[in-house]
Amino acid sequence: MNPYEALANAIIQQAANDHRRATKFLKANPKTDGLVATVAKQIRERKARIKARKENSEPAVAEEKTAEEKMLARIMVCEALVKDTESFFRSDWFSDLTDLDGVWLLEKLKKMEDEQYGR
């Protein structure tokens, strides 16, 4: 196998790994309306605290994101990763890298994920 074929295979393998990892995470940690509402409330409360500190000329306080905010951010990253990898498998670039049918490969990948993680 020449180095270009090896690189193309590595790119495709990484996309499949990324898709599997993101799908597994999303299955275990779905985005729920409750989570979104909780995070929205936490952000509103934080903005209110910041505004109150400014109005009272109090020093700024660094506030860390809550566990729910971090979880929602990771869910959103995984959702984007799934979307991006699926676009990749359907792209002209995928076709440039290999003679495999990207749509067929994506369907097989999704079928394997369904069997492993349920959907």
Jmol script that loads the backbone (N, CA, C; Angstrom):
load data "model"
ATOM      1  N   MET A   1       0.855  -1.173   0.000  1.00  0.00           N
ATOM      2  CA  MET A   1       0.000   0.000   0.000  1.00  0.00           C
ATOM      3  C   MET A   1       0.903   1.240   0.000  1.00  0.00           C
ATOM      4  N   ASN A   2       0.606   2.153  -0.891  1.00  0.00           N
ATOM      5  CA  ASN A   2       1.429   3.358  -0.950  1.00  0.00           C
ATOM      6  C   ASN A   2       1.018   4.331   0.160  1.00  0.00           C
ATOM      7  N   PRO A   3       1.870   5.299   0.457  1.00  0.00           N
ATOM      8  CA  PRO A   3       1.586   6.223   1.567  1.00  0.00           C
ATOM      9  C   PRO A   3       0.279   7.006   1.398  1.00  0.00           C
ATOM     10  N   TYR A   4      -0.097   7.337   0.173  1.00  0.00           N
ATOM     11  CA  TYR A   4      -1.332   8.084  -0.051  1.00  0.00           C
ATOM     12  C   TYR A   4      -2.559   7.233   0.264  1.00  0.00           C
ATOM     13  N   GLU A   5      -2.494   5.958  -0.113  1.00  0.00           N
ATOM     14  CA  GLU A   5      -3.590   5.051   0.220  1.00  0.00           C
ATOM     15  C   GLU A   5      -3.692   4.868   1.727  1.00  0.00           C
ATOM     16  N   ALA A   6      -2.542   4.766   2.372  1.00  0.00           N
ATOM     17  CA  ALA A   6      -2.535   4.618   3.832  1.00  0.00           C
ATOM     18  C   ALA A   6      -3.143   5.853   4.494  1.00  0.00           C
ATOM     19  N   LEU A   7      -2.798   7.029   3.995  1.00  0.00           N
ATOM     20  CA  LEU A   7      -3.359   8.267   4.541  1.00  0.00           C
ATOM     21  C   LEU A   7      -4.865   8.319   4.309  1.00  0.00           C
ATOM     22  N   ALA A   8      -5.308   7.982   3.102  1.00  0.00           N
ATOM     23  CA  ALA A   8      -6.738   7.982   2.798  1.00  0.00           C
ATOM     24  C   ALA A   8      -7.479   7.015   3.716  1.00  0.00           C
ATOM     25  N   ASN A   9      -6.926   5.831   3.911  1.00  0.00           N
ATOM     26  CA  ASN A   9      -7.549   4.849   4.801  1.00  0.00           C
ATOM     27  C   ASN A   9      -7.604   5.357   6.238  1.00  0.00           C
ATOM     28  N   ALA A  10      -6.544   6.026   6.673  1.00  0.00           N
ATOM     29  CA  ALA A  10      -6.516   6.570   8.032  1.00  0.00           C
ATOM     30  C   ALA A  10      -7.569   7.664   8.210  1.00  0.00           C
ATOM     31  N   ILE A  11      -7.759   8.496   7.203  1.00  0.00           N
ATOM     32  CA  ILE A  11      -8.771   9.552   7.271  1.00  0.00           C
ATOM     33  C   ILE A  11     -10.162   8.935   7.392  1.00  0.00           C
ATOM     34  N   ILE A  12     -10.421   7.940   6.570  1.00  0.00           N
ATOM     35  CA  ILE A  12     -11.723   7.279   6.584  1.00  0.00           C
ATOM     36  C   ILE A  12     -11.943   6.556   7.910  1.00  0.00           C
ATOM     37  N   GLN A  13     -10.916   5.878   8.392  1.00  0.00           N
ATOM     38  CA  GLN A  13     -11.014   5.175   9.676  1.00  0.00           C
ATOM     39  C   GLN A  13     -11.277   6.155  10.817  1.00  0.00           C
ATOM     40  N   GLN A  14     -10.604   7.306  10.794  1.00  0.00           N
ATOM     41  CA  GLN A  14     -10.815   8.304  11.845  1.00  0.00           C
ATOM     42  C   GLN A  14     -12.246   8.833  11.810  1.00  0.00           C
ATOM     43  N   ALA A  15     -12.773   9.068  10.612  1.00  0.00           N
ATOM     44  CA  ALA A  15     -14.162   9.534  10.497  1.00  0.00           C
ATOM     45  C   ALA A  15     -15.120   8.488  11.065  1.00  0.00           C
ATOM     46  N   ALA A  16     -14.878   7.225  10.773  1.00  0.00           N
ATOM     47  CA  ALA A  16     -15.729   6.159  11.310  1.00  0.00           C
ATOM     48  C   ALA A  16     -15.617   6.091  12.835  1.00  0.00           C
ATOM     49  N   ASN A  17     -14.398   6.204  13.356  1.00  0.00           N
ATOM     50  CA  ASN A  17     -14.198   6.185  14.810  1.00  0.00           C
ATOM     51  C   ASN A  17     -14.894   7.372  15.469  1.00  0.00           C
ATOM     52  N   ASP A  18     -14.761   8.543  14.867  1.00  0.00           N
ATOM     53  CA  ASP A  18     -15.407   9.742  15.408  1.00  0.00           C
ATOM     54  C   ASP A  18     -16.922   9.573  15.427  1.00  0.00           C
ATOM     55  N   HIS A  19     -17.466   9.032  14.344  1.00  0.00           N
ATOM     56  CA  HIS A  19     -18.915   8.823  14.255  1.00  0.00           C
ATOM     57  C   HIS A  19     -19.368   7.846  15.335  1.00  0.00           C
ATOM     58  N   ARG A  20     -18.654   6.751  15.486  1.00  0.00           N
ATOM     59  CA  ARG A  20     -19.016   5.757  16.499  1.00  0.00           C
ATOM     60  C   ARG A  20     -18.947   6.336  17.903  1.00  0.00           C
ATOM     61  N   ARG A  21     -17.867   7.039  18.200  1.00  0.00           N
ATOM     62  CA  ARG A  21     -17.684   7.611  19.535  1.00  0.00           C
ATOM     63  C   ARG A  21     -18.792   8.629  19.852  1.00  0.00           C
ATOM     64  N   ALA A  22     -19.096   9.504  18.888  1.00  0.00           N
ATOM     65  CA  ALA A  22     -20.120  10.518  19.104  1.00  0.00           C
ATOM     66  C   ALA A  22     -21.503   9.879  19.239  1.00  0.00           C
ATOM     67  N   THR A  23     -21.781   8.888  18.417  1.00  0.00           N
ATOM     68  CA  THR A  23     -23.077   8.201  18.479  1.00  0.00           C
ATOM     69  C   THR A  23     -23.245   7.494  19.820  1.00  0.00           C
ATOM     70  N   LYS A  24     -22.193   6.852  20.277  1.00  0.00           N
ATOM     71  CA  LYS A  24     -22.242   6.162  21.569  1.00  0.00           C
ATOM     72  C   LYS A  24     -22.513   7.160  22.696  1.00  0.00           C
ATOM     73  N   PHE A  25     -21.823   8.293  22.668  1.00  0.00           N
ATOM     74  CA  PHE A  25     -22.024   9.307  23.704  1.00  0.00           C
ATOM     75  C   PHE A  25     -23.456   9.836  23.671  1.00  0.00           C
ATOM     76  N   LEU A  26     -23.965  10.124  22.470  1.00  0.00           N
ATOM     77  CA  LEU A  26     -25.312  10.674  22.349  1.00  0.00           C
ATOM     78  C   LEU A  26     -26.375   9.671  22.786  1.00  0.00           C
ATOM     79  N   LYS A  27     -26.120   8.398  22.558  1.00  0.00           N
ATOM     80  CA  LYS A  27     -27.064   7.376  23.004  1.00  0.00           C
ATOM     81  C   LYS A  27     -27.127   7.362  24.533  1.00  0.00           C
ATOM     82  N   ALA A  28     -25.981   7.477  25.170  1.00  0.00           N
ATOM     83  CA  ALA A  28     -25.921   7.449  26.634  1.00  0.00           C
ATOM     84  C   ALA A  28     -26.338   8.777  27.259  1.00  0.00           C
ATOM     85  N   ASN A  29     -26.220   9.869  26.496  1.00  0.00           N
ATOM     86  CA  ASN A  29     -26.482  11.211  27.027  1.00  0.00           C
ATOM     87  C   ASN A  29     -27.313  12.028  26.032  1.00  0.00           C
ATOM     88  N   PRO A  30     -28.578  11.698  25.878  1.00  0.00           N
ATOM     89  CA  PRO A  30     -29.391  12.422  24.891  1.00  0.00           C
ATOM     90  C   PRO A  30     -29.677  13.857  25.337  1.00  0.00           C
ATOM     91  N   LYS A  31     -29.848  14.719  24.352  1.00  0.00           N
ATOM     92  CA  LYS A  31     -30.240  16.095  24.659  1.00  0.00           C
ATOM     93  C   LYS A  31     -31.733  16.076  24.969  1.00  0.00           C
ATOM     94  N   THR A  32     -32.078  16.574  26.138  1.00  0.00           N
ATOM     95  CA  THR A  32     -33.481  16.603  26.545  1.00  0.00           C
ATOM     96  C   THR A  32     -33.938  18.043  26.704  1.00  0.00           C
ATOM     97  N   ASP A  33     -35.238  18.235  26.618  1.00  0.00           N
ATOM     98  CA  ASP A  33     -35.793  19.571  26.831  1.00  0.00           C
ATOM     99  C   ASP A  33     -35.483  20.054  28.248  1.00  0.00           C
ATOM    100  N   GLY A  34     -35.487  19.121  29.193  1.00  0.00           N
ATOM    101  CA  GLY A  34     -35.183  19.480  30.582  1.00  0.00           C
ATOM    102  C   GLY A  34     -33.764  19.998  30.739  1.00  0.00           C
ATOM    103  N   LEU A  35     -32.823  19.342  30.092  1.00  0.00           N
ATOM    104  CA  LEU A  35     -31.432  19.788  30.165  1.00  0.00           C
ATOM    105  C   LEU A  35     -31.270  21.163  29.534  1.00  0.00           C
ATOM    106  N   VAL A  36     -31.871  21.350  28.378  1.00  0.00           N
ATOM    107  CA  VAL A  36     -31.781  22.642  27.689  1.00  0.00           C
ATOM    108  C   VAL A  36     -32.394  23.740  28.555  1.00  0.00           C
ATOM    109  N   ALA A  37     -33.537  23.471  29.170  1.00  0.00           N
ATOM    110  CA  ALA A  37     -34.198  24.458  30.032  1.00  0.00           C
ATOM    111  C   ALA A  37     -33.349  24.770  31.266  1.00  0.00           C
ATOM    112  N   THR A  38     -32.764  23.742  31.847  1.00  0.00           N
ATOM    113  CA  THR A  38     -31.903  23.944  33.028  1.00  0.00           C
ATOM    114  C   THR A  38     -30.716  24.833  32.680  1.00  0.00           C
ATOM    115  N   VAL A  39     -30.078  24.547  31.556  1.00  0.00           N
ATOM    116  CA  VAL A  39     -28.910  25.335  31.144  1.00  0.00           C
ATOM    117  C   VAL A  39     -29.322  26.771  30.836  1.00  0.00           C
ATOM    118  N   ALA A  40     -30.441  26.953  30.163  1.00  0.00           N
ATOM    119  CA  ALA A  40     -30.919  28.310  29.854  1.00  0.00           C
ATOM    120  C   ALA A  40     -31.155  29.086  31.146  1.00  0.00           C
ATOM    121  N   LYS A  41     -31.747  28.437  32.136  1.00  0.00           N
ATOM    122  CA  LYS A  41     -31.991  29.085  33.428  1.00  0.00           C
ATOM    123  C   LYS A  41     -30.672  29.440  34.113  1.00  0.00           C
ATOM    124  N   GLN A  42     -29.712  28.528  34.086  1.00  0.00           N
ATOM    125  CA  GLN A  42     -28.420  28.794  34.715  1.00  0.00           C
ATOM    126  C   GLN A  42     -27.710  29.969  34.048  1.00  0.00           C
ATOM    127  N   ILE A  43     -27.803  30.060  32.740  1.00  0.00           N
ATOM    128  CA  ILE A  43     -27.159  31.162  32.019  1.00  0.00           C
ATOM    129  C   ILE A  43     -27.835  32.483  32.368  1.00  0.00           C
ATOM    130  N   ARG A  44     -29.181  32.486  32.420  1.00  0.00           N
ATOM    131  CA  ARG A  44     -29.896  33.708  32.807  1.00  0.00           C
ATOM    132  C   ARG A  44     -29.498  34.149  34.203  1.00  0.00           C
ATOM    133  N   GLU A  45     -29.413  33.199  35.120  1.00  0.00           N
ATOM    134  CA  GLU A  45     -29.037  33.522  36.501  1.00  0.00           C
ATOM    135  C   GLU A  45     -27.618  34.072  36.573  1.00  0.00           C
ATOM    136  N   ARG A  46     -26.704  33.486  35.809  1.00  0.00           N
ATOM    137  CA  ARG A  46     -25.322  33.964  35.811  1.00  0.00           C
ATOM    138  C   ARG A  46     -25.258  35.389  35.254  1.00  0.00           C
ATOM    139  N   LYS A  47     -25.980  35.644  34.167  1.00  0.00           N
ATOM    140  CA  LYS A  47     -26.003  36.993  33.596  1.00  0.00           C
ATOM    141  C   LYS A  47     -26.580  37.995  34.581  1.00  0.00           C
ATOM    142  N   ALA A  48     -27.592  37.589  35.327  1.00  0.00           N
ATOM    143  CA  ALA A  48     -28.181  38.476  36.341  1.00  0.00           C
ATOM    144  C   ALA A  48     -27.167  38.780  37.437  1.00  0.00           C
ATOM    145  N   ARG A  49     -26.405  37.778  37.864  1.00  0.00           N
ATOM    146  CA  ARG A  49     -25.382  38.005  38.896  1.00  0.00           C
ATOM    147  C   ARG A  49     -24.300  38.958  38.381  1.00  0.00           C
ATOM    148  N   ILE A  50     -23.893  38.768  37.140  1.00  0.00           N
ATOM    149  CA  ILE A  50     -22.869  39.630  36.550  1.00  0.00           C
ATOM    150  C   ILE A  50     -23.382  41.061  36.472  1.00  0.00           C
ATOM    151  N   LYS A  51     -24.625  41.222  36.030  1.00  0.00           N
ATOM    152  CA  LYS A  51     -25.214  42.552  35.915  1.00  0.00           C
ATOM    153  C   LYS A  51     -25.298  43.218  37.283  1.00  0.00           C
ATOM    154  N   ALA A  52     -25.712  42.461  38.295  1.00  0.00           N
ATOM    155  CA  ALA A  52     -25.820  43.006  39.652  1.00  0.00           C
ATOM    156  C   ALA A  52     -24.456  43.431  40.169  1.00  0.00           C
ATOM    157  N   ARG A  53     -23.439  42.638  39.910  1.00  0.00           N
ATOM    158  CA  ARG A  53     -22.090  43.007  40.361  1.00  0.00           C
ATOM    159  C   ARG A  53     -21.634  44.300  39.691  1.00  0.00           C
ATOM    160  N   LYS A  54     -21.925  44.441  38.406  1.00  0.00           N
ATOM    161  CA  LYS A  54     -21.537  45.663  37.687  1.00  0.00           C
ATOM    162  C   LYS A  54     -22.274  46.863  38.237  1.00  0.00           C
ATOM    163  N   GLU A  55     -23.580  46.713  38.467  1.00  0.00           N
ATOM    164  CA  GLU A  55     -24.383  47.812  38.988  1.00  0.00           C
ATOM    165  C   GLU A  55     -23.926  48.233  40.377  1.00  0.00           C
ATOM    166  N   ASN A  56     -23.429  47.285  41.161  1.00  0.00           N
ATOM    167  CA  ASN A  56     -22.964  47.569  42.524  1.00  0.00           C
ATOM    168  C   ASN A  56     -21.464  47.857  42.576  1.00  0.00           C
ATOM    169  N   SER A  57     -20.852  47.961  41.405  1.00  0.00           N
ATOM    170  CA  SER A  57     -19.410  48.225  41.303  1.00  0.00           C
ATOM    171  C   SER A  57     -18.578  47.202  42.062  1.00  0.00           C
ATOM    172  N   GLU A  58     -19.047  45.979  42.063  1.00  0.00           N
ATOM    173  CA  GLU A  58     -18.318  44.898  42.710  1.00  0.00           C
ATOM    174  C   GLU A  58     -17.330  44.310  41.707  1.00  0.00           C
ATOM    175  N   PRO A  59     -16.255  43.730  42.207  1.00  0.00           N
ATOM    176  CA  PRO A  59     -15.285  43.138  41.279  1.00  0.00           C
ATOM    177  C   PRO A  59     -15.878  41.925  40.557  1.00  0.00           C
ATOM    178  N   ALA A  60     -15.392  41.695  39.370  1.00  0.00           N
ATOM    179  CA  ALA A  60     -15.828  40.540  38.589  1.00  0.00           C
ATOM    180  C   ALA A  60     -15.379  39.257  39.270  1.00  0.00           C
ATOM    181  N   VAL A  61     -16.198  38.264  39.163  1.00  0.00           N
ATOM    182  CA  VAL A  61     -15.900  36.953  39.740  1.00  0.00           C
ATOM    183  C   VAL A  61     -15.967  35.935  38.612  1.00  0.00           C
ATOM    184  N   ALA A  62     -14.910  35.159  38.480  1.00  0.00           N
ATOM    185  CA  ALA A  62     -14.903  34.109  37.457  1.00  0.00           C
ATOM    186  C   ALA A  62     -15.811  32.982  37.913  1.00  0.00           C
ATOM    187  N   GLU A  63     -16.769  32.660  37.064  1.00  0.00           N
ATOM    188  CA  GLU A  63     -17.682  31.568  37.375  1.00  0.00           C
ATOM    189  C   GLU A  63     -17.451  30.444  36.382  1.00  0.00           C
ATOM    190  N   GLU A  64     -17.306  29.256  36.915  1.00  0.00           N
ATOM    191  CA  GLU A  64     -17.133  28.105  36.043  1.00  0.00           C
ATOM    192  C   GLU A  64     -18.477  27.645  35.521  1.00  0.00           C
ATOM    193  N   LYS A  65     -18.438  26.996  34.378  1.00  0.00           N
ATOM    194  CA  LYS A  65     -19.670  26.445  33.833  1.00  0.00           C
ATOM    195  C   LYS A  65     -20.147  25.305  34.724  1.00  0.00           C
ATOM    196  N   THR A  66     -21.444  25.152  34.778  1.00  0.00           N
ATOM    197  CA  THR A  66     -22.016  24.069  35.575  1.00  0.00           C
ATOM    198  C   THR A  66     -21.835  22.738  34.845  1.00  0.00           C
ATOM    199  N   ALA A  67     -22.055  21.672  35.582  1.00  0.00           N
ATOM    200  CA  ALA A  67     -21.961  20.331  34.974  1.00  0.00           C
ATOM    201  C   ALA A  67     -22.968  20.190  33.835  1.00  0.00           C
ATOM    202  N   GLU A  68     -24.151  20.780  34.020  1.00  0.00           N
ATOM    203  CA  GLU A  68     -25.171  20.701  32.973  1.00  0.00           C
ATOM    204  C   GLU A  68     -24.743  21.472  31.726  1.00  0.00           C
ATOM    205  N   GLU A  69     -24.120  22.620  31.904  1.00  0.00           N
ATOM    206  CA  GLU A  69     -23.631  23.398  30.758  1.00  0.00           C
ATOM    207  C   GLU A  69     -22.541  22.631  30.009  1.00  0.00           C
ATOM    208  N   LYS A  70     -21.649  22.017  30.757  1.00  0.00           N
ATOM    209  CA  LYS A  70     -20.587  21.231  30.132  1.00  0.00           C
ATOM    210  C   LYS A  70     -21.167  20.040  29.378  1.00  0.00           C
ATOM    211  N   MET A  71     -22.170  19.393  29.962  1.00  0.00           N
ATOM    212  CA  MET A  71     -22.796  18.248  29.316  1.00  0.00           C
ATOM    213  C   MET A  71     -23.492  18.675  28.029  1.00  0.00           C
ATOM    214  N   LEU A  72     -24.250  19.761  28.085  1.00  0.00           N
ATOM    215  CA  LEU A  72     -24.947  20.228  26.897  1.00  0.00           C
ATOM    216  C   LEU A  72     -23.952  20.626  25.806  1.00  0.00           C
ATOM    217  N   ALA A  73     -22.864  21.256  26.193  1.00  0.00           N
ATOM    218  CA  ALA A  73     -21.836  21.635  25.214  1.00  0.00           C
ATOM    219  C   ALA A  73     -21.251  20.392  24.553  1.00  0.00           C
ATOM    220  N   ARG A  74     -20.981  19.368  25.331  1.00  0.00           N
ATOM    221  CA  ARG A  74     -20.421  18.137  24.760  1.00  0.00           C
ATOM    222  C   ARG A  74     -21.436  17.438  23.850  1.00  0.00           C
ATOM    223  N   ILE A  75     -22.697  17.454  24.248  1.00  0.00           N
ATOM    224  CA  ILE A  75     -23.746  16.878  23.400  1.00  0.00           C
ATOM    225  C   ILE A  75     -23.784  17.604  22.065  1.00  0.00           C
ATOM    226  N   MET A  76     -23.717  18.921  22.111  1.00  0.00           N
ATOM    227  CA  MET A  76     -23.769  19.706  20.874  1.00  0.00           C
ATOM    228  C   MET A  76     -22.555  19.435  19.991  1.00  0.00           C
ATOM    229  N   VAL A  77     -21.396  19.264  20.596  1.00  0.00           N
ATOM    230  CA  VAL A  77     -20.193  18.924  19.831  1.00  0.00           C
ATOM    231  C   VAL A  77     -20.367  17.558  19.172  1.00  0.00           C
ATOM    232  N   CYS A  78     -20.887  16.604  19.901  1.00  0.00           N
ATOM    233  CA  CYS A  78     -21.094  15.265  19.337  1.00  0.00           C
ATOM    234  C   CYS A  78     -22.140  15.278  18.227  1.00  0.00           C
ATOM    235  N   GLU A  79     -23.194  16.061  18.396  1.00  0.00           N
ATOM    236  CA  GLU A  79     -24.194  16.180  17.332  1.00  0.00           C
ATOM    237  C   GLU A  79     -23.562  16.751  16.060  1.00  0.00           C
ATOM    238  N   ALA A  80     -22.730  17.768  16.231  1.00  0.00           N
ATOM    239  CA  ALA A  80     -22.048  18.363  15.078  1.00  0.00           C
ATOM    240  C   ALA A  80     -21.083  17.363  14.447  1.00  0.00           C
ATOM    241  N   LEU A  81     -20.400  16.583  15.277  1.00  0.00           N
ATOM    242  CA  LEU A  81     -19.453  15.597  14.771  1.00  0.00           C
ATOM    243  C   LEU A  81     -20.166  14.522  13.953  1.00  0.00           C
ATOM    244  N   VAL A  82     -21.310  14.071  14.418  1.00  0.00           N
ATOM    245  CA  VAL A  82     -22.092  13.092  13.660  1.00  0.00           C
ATOM    246  C   VAL A  82     -22.504  13.688  12.321  1.00  0.00           C
ATOM    247  N   LYS A  83     -22.996  14.897  12.354  1.00  0.00           N
ATOM    248  CA  LYS A  83     -23.426  15.565  11.115  1.00  0.00           C
ATOM    249  C   LYS A  83     -22.246  15.728  10.149  1.00  0.00           C
ATOM    250  N   ASP A  84     -21.114  16.173  10.670  1.00  0.00           N
ATOM    251  CA  ASP A  84     -19.939  16.389   9.818  1.00  0.00           C
ATOM    252  C   ASP A  84     -19.404  15.091   9.222  1.00  0.00           C
ATOM    253  N   THR A  85     -19.356  14.043  10.029  1.00  0.00           N
ATOM    254  CA  THR A  85     -18.838  12.779   9.501  1.00  0.00           C
ATOM    255  C   THR A  85     -19.797  12.191   8.469  1.00  0.00           C
ATOM    256  N   GLU A  86     -21.089  12.334   8.705  1.00  0.00           N
ATOM    257  CA  GLU A  86     -22.052  11.836   7.723  1.00  0.00           C
ATOM    258  C   GLU A  86     -21.935  12.608   6.412  1.00  0.00           C
ATOM    259  N   SER A  87     -21.714  13.903   6.514  1.00  0.00           N
ATOM    260  CA  SER A  87     -21.490  14.709   5.299  1.00  0.00           C
ATOM    261  C   SER A  87     -20.225  14.254   4.581  1.00  0.00           C
ATOM    262  N   PHE A  88     -19.191  13.950   5.349  1.00  0.00           N
ATOM    263  CA  PHE A  88     -17.939  13.479   4.766  1.00  0.00           C
ATOM    264  C   PHE A  88     -18.151  12.206   3.961  1.00  0.00           C
ATOM    265  N   PHE A  89     -18.882  11.228   4.532  1.00  0.00           N
ATOM    266  CA  PHE A  89     -19.098   9.962   3.833  1.00  0.00           C
ATOM    267  C   PHE A  89     -19.882  10.143   2.531  1.00  0.00           C
ATOM    268  N   ARG A  90     -20.648  11.225   2.453  1.00  0.00           N
ATOM    269  CA  ARG A  90     -21.438  11.502   1.244  1.00  0.00           C
ATOM    270  C   ARG A  90     -20.745  12.485   0.290  1.00  0.00           C
ATOM    271  N   SER A  91     -19.551  12.905   0.645  1.00  0.00           N
ATOM    272  CA  SER A  91     -18.895  13.995  -0.083  1.00  0.00           C
ATOM    273  C   SER A  91     -18.078  13.534  -1.294  1.00  0.00           C
ATOM    274  N   ASP A  92     -17.780  14.499  -2.133  1.00  0.00           N
ATOM    275  CA  ASP A  92     -16.883  14.256  -3.261  1.00  0.00           C
ATOM    276  C   ASP A  92     -15.481  13.927  -2.755  1.00  0.00           C
ATOM    277  N   TRP A  93     -15.095  14.545  -1.649  1.00  0.00           N
ATOM    278  CA  TRP A  93     -13.762  14.277  -1.106  1.00  0.00           C
ATOM    279  C   TRP A  93     -13.625  12.798  -0.738  1.00  0.00           C
ATOM    280  N   PHE A  94     -14.668  12.226  -0.141  1.00  0.00           N
ATOM    281  CA  PHE A  94     -14.628  10.800   0.182  1.00  0.00           C
ATOM    282  C   PHE A  94     -14.403   9.997  -1.097  1.00  0.00           C
ATOM    283  N   SER A  95     -15.124  10.372  -2.146  1.00  0.00           N
ATOM    284  CA  SER A  95     -14.986   9.676  -3.430  1.00  0.00           C
ATOM    285  C   SER A  95     -13.594   9.839  -4.019  1.00  0.00           C
ATOM    286  N   ASP A  96     -12.956  10.975  -3.731  1.00  0.00           N
ATOM    287  CA  ASP A  96     -11.590  11.189  -4.196  1.00  0.00           C
ATOM    288  C   ASP A  96     -10.591  10.306  -3.441  1.00  0.00           C
ATOM    289  N   LEU A  97     -10.917   9.995  -2.192  1.00  0.00           N
ATOM    290  CA  LEU A  97      -9.999   9.211  -1.368  1.00  0.00           C
ATOM    291  C   LEU A  97     -10.047   7.717  -1.663  1.00  0.00           C
ATOM    292  N   THR A  98     -11.220   7.239  -2.069  1.00  0.00           N
ATOM    293  CA  THR A  98     -11.395   5.797  -2.204  1.00  0.00           C
ATOM    294  C   THR A  98     -12.433   5.468  -3.263  1.00  0.00           C
ATOM    295  N   ASP A  99     -12.415   4.211  -3.679  1.00  0.00           N
ATOM    296  CA  ASP A  99     -13.432   3.732  -4.614  1.00  0.00           C
ATOM    297  C   ASP A  99     -14.654   3.177  -3.876  1.00  0.00           C
ATOM    298  N   LEU A 100     -14.593   3.142  -2.553  1.00  0.00           N
ATOM    299  CA  LEU A 100     -15.732   2.659  -1.777  1.00  0.00           C
ATOM    300  C   LEU A 100     -16.924   3.596  -1.948  1.00  0.00           C
ATOM    301  N   ASP A 101     -18.114   3.049  -1.792  1.00  0.00           N
ATOM    302  CA  ASP A 101     -19.336   3.839  -1.808  1.00  0.00           C
ATOM    303  C   ASP A 101     -19.551   4.384  -0.394  1.00  0.00           C
ATOM    304  N   GLY A 102     -19.416   5.677  -0.231  1.00  0.00           N
ATOM    305  CA  GLY A 102     -19.520   6.293   1.086  1.00  0.00           C
ATOM    306  C   GLY A 102     -20.883   6.141   1.727  1.00  0.00           C
ATOM    307  N   VAL A 103     -21.938   6.222   0.926  1.00  0.00           N
ATOM    308  CA  VAL A 103     -23.295   6.067   1.451  1.00  0.00           C
ATOM    309  C   VAL A 103     -23.477   4.640   1.969  1.00  0.00           C
ATOM    310  N   TRP A 104     -23.010   3.672   1.214  1.00  0.00           N
ATOM    311  CA  TRP A 104     -23.084   2.274   1.642  1.00  0.00           C
ATOM    312  C   TRP A 104     -22.307   2.074   2.945  1.00  0.00           C
ATOM    313  N   LEU A 105     -21.099   2.630   3.006  1.00  0.00           N
ATOM    314  CA  LEU A 105     -20.270   2.488   4.198  1.00  0.00           C
ATOM    315  C   LEU A 105     -20.941   3.135   5.405  1.00  0.00           C
ATOM    316  N   LEU A 106     -21.535   4.299   5.213  1.00  0.00           N
ATOM    317  CA  LEU A 106     -22.229   4.984   6.304  1.00  0.00           C
ATOM    318  C   LEU A 106     -23.418   4.150   6.791  1.00  0.00           C
ATOM    319  N   GLU A 107     -24.157   3.566   5.879  1.00  0.00           N
ATOM    320  CA  GLU A 107     -25.278   2.707   6.265  1.00  0.00           C
ATOM    321  C   GLU A 107     -24.805   1.520   7.081  1.00  0.00           C
ATOM    322  N   LYS A 108     -23.707   0.909   6.657  1.00  0.00           N
ATOM    323  CA  LYS A 108     -23.137  -0.225   7.407  1.00  0.00           C
ATOM    324  C   LYS A 108     -22.686   0.220   8.799  1.00  0.00           C
ATOM    325  N   LEU A 109     -22.047   1.374   8.852  1.00  0.00           N
ATOM    326  CA  LEU A 109     -21.583   1.924  10.128  1.00  0.00           C
ATOM    327  C   LEU A 109     -22.763   2.163  11.060  1.00  0.00           C
ATOM    328  N   LYS A 110     -23.815   2.763  10.551  1.00  0.00           N
ATOM    329  CA  LYS A 110     -25.000   3.027  11.373  1.00  0.00           C
ATOM    330  C   LYS A 110     -25.650   1.725  11.837  1.00  0.00           C
ATOM    331  N   LYS A 111     -25.679   0.731  10.971  1.00  0.00           N
ATOM    332  CA  LYS A 111     -26.257  -0.559  11.343  1.00  0.00           C
ATOM    333  C   LYS A 111     -25.451  -1.193  12.481  1.00  0.00           C
ATOM    334  N   MET A 112     -24.136  -1.133  12.388  1.00  0.00           N
ATOM    335  CA  MET A 112     -23.282  -1.667  13.450  1.00  0.00           C
ATOM    336  C   MET A 112     -23.509  -0.907  14.757  1.00  0.00           C
ATOM    337  N   GLU A 113     -23.634   0.419  14.665  1.00  0.00           N
ATOM    338  CA  GLU A 113     -23.867   1.226  15.865  1.00  0.00           C
ATOM    339  C   GLU A 113     -25.209   0.892  16.488  1.00  0.00           C
ATOM    340  N   ASP A 114     -26.228   0.720  15.650  1.00  0.00           N
ATOM    341  CA  ASP A 114     -27.556   0.359  16.161  1.00  0.00           C
ATOM    342  C   ASP A 114     -27.494  -0.958  16.925  1.00  0.00           C
ATOM    343  N   GLU A 115     -26.753  -1.924  16.373  1.00  0.00           N
ATOM    344  CA  GLU A 115     -26.636  -3.219  17.025  1.00  0.00           C
ATOM    345  C   GLU A 115     -25.860  -3.116  18.342  1.00  0.00           C
ATOM    346  N   GLN A 116     -24.830  -2.267  18.367  1.00  0.00           N
ATOM    347  CA  GLN A 116     -24.003  -2.141  19.571  1.00  0.00           C
ATOM    348  C   GLN A 116     -24.645  -1.263  20.632  1.00  0.00           C
ATOM    349  N   TYR A 117     -25.145  -0.107  20.218  1.00  0.00           N
ATOM    350  CA  TYR A 117     -25.598   0.907  21.195  1.00  0.00           C
ATOM    351  C   TYR A 117     -27.102   1.047  21.238  1.00  0.00           C
ATOM    352  N   GLY A 118     -27.810   0.434  20.303  1.00  0.00           N
ATOM    353  CA  GLY A 118     -29.243   0.648  20.206  1.00  0.00           C
ATOM    354  C   GLY A 118     -29.505   2.069  19.728  1.00  0.00           C
ATOM    355  N   ARG A 119     -30.629   2.293  19.165  1.00  0.00           N
ATOM    356  CA  ARG A 119     -30.942   3.650  18.708  1.00  0.00           C
ATOM    357  C   ARG A 119     -32.391   3.905  18.762  1.00  0.00           C
TER     358      ARG A 119
END
end "model"
wireframe off; spacefill off
backbone 0.3
color backbone group
